[in-house]
Amino acid sequence: MATAPRPPRGIDHGRPSQQRFDAIVADFLARHPLRVKRWRSTLSGVAVLRIFRDGREERTIEAPYPTSALRLAIFLHEVGHHVLGLGVHRPRCLEEYLAWRYAIDRLAELGIPVEGPVARRFERSMQYAVAKAIRRGIRRLPVELLQFAPESVRRAVVARAA
């Protein structure tokens, strides 16, 4: 059973939109074996998998408490890391892409718009992850990530393929 600390103070849980976000959080935490270590005040998150010597696993996330579509997307992105398998997909930028696709697909299923802040955050996050991989010397960038690469990298890939 997944657990979460108490939501941060100052959130009006009586608002219909907030009640919907609260229900989504409760549903995802009930469905997935992970624990929210803490609710962050910033728009950032982290997913952690601890494997103990006796074989036990502890899956935790830190994310902002969902009060908007963007905060919900970040929460779902961190859940997505555990659902898809933390550290399973290589390179790391591909894992980030898959976690974002998981979050965006869940938002679409829930009928929550992904335009605006969510789409911009996805785009910026992926540009950062791809630039980091290039800076660190990635040899082969997965095809689905080329759209986030700088134009010079895309031209070089096209030239190599021809």
Residue pairs with C-beta under 8 A, 6 or more apart in sequence:
1 30
1 33
2 28
2 29
2 30
2 31
2 32
2 33
2 34
2 35
2 36
3 29
3 35
3 36
4 25
4 29
4 35
4 36
4 39
5 36
5 37
5 38
5 39
7 13
7 22
7 39
7 65
8 39
8 41
8 65
11 18
11 65
11 67
12 18
13 19
13 22
18 67
21 66
21 67
21 72
24 66
24 72
24 110
25 65
25 66
25 75
28 75
28 76
28 79
29 36
32 79
32 82
32 83
33 59
34 59
34 60
34 61
34 79
34 82
35 58
35 59
35 60
35 61
36 60
36 61
36 62
36 63
37 48
37 60
37 61
37 62
38 62
39 62
39 63
39 64
39 65
40 62
40 63
40 64
41 64
42 64
43 64
43 70
43 71
43 74
43 121
44 64
44 74
45 61
45 62
45 63
45 64
45 74
45 75
45 77
45 78
46 61
46 62
46 63
46 78
47 59
47 60
47 61
47 78
47 79
47 81
47 82
47 86
47 99
48 58
48 59
48 60
48 61
48 62
48 86
49 57
49 58
49 59
49 82
49 86
49 87
50 57
50 58
50 60
51 57
52 58
59 82
59 86
61 75
61 78
61 79
61 81
61 82
62 78
63 71
63 74
63 75
63 77
63 78
64 71
64 74
64 75
65 71
65 75
66 72
66 75
68 117
69 107
69 112
69 113
69 114
69 116
69 117
69 118
70 117
70 118
70 121
72 107
72 112
73 103
73 104
73 107
73 114
73 118
73 121
73 122
74 103
74 121
76 102
76 103
76 106
76 107
77 99
77 100
77 102
77 103
78 99
79 102
79 103
80 98
80 99
80 100
80 101
80 102
80 103
80 106
81 95
81 99
83 102
84 95
84 98
84 99
84 102
86 95
87 95
88 95
89 95
89 98
91 133
91 138
91 142
92 129
92 133
93 126
93 129
93 130
93 132
93 133
93 138
93 141
93 142
93 145
94 142
94 144
94 145
96 125
96 126
96 129
97 126
97 129
97 142
97 144
97 145
100 122
100 125
100 126
104 114
104 118
104 122
107 113
107 114
107 118
108 114
114 122
123 148
126 145
126 148
127 148
129 145
129 148
130 141
130 145
130 148
130 149
131 150
133 141
134 141
134 149
134 150
134 153
141 149
141 153
141 157
146 153
146 154
146 157
149 157
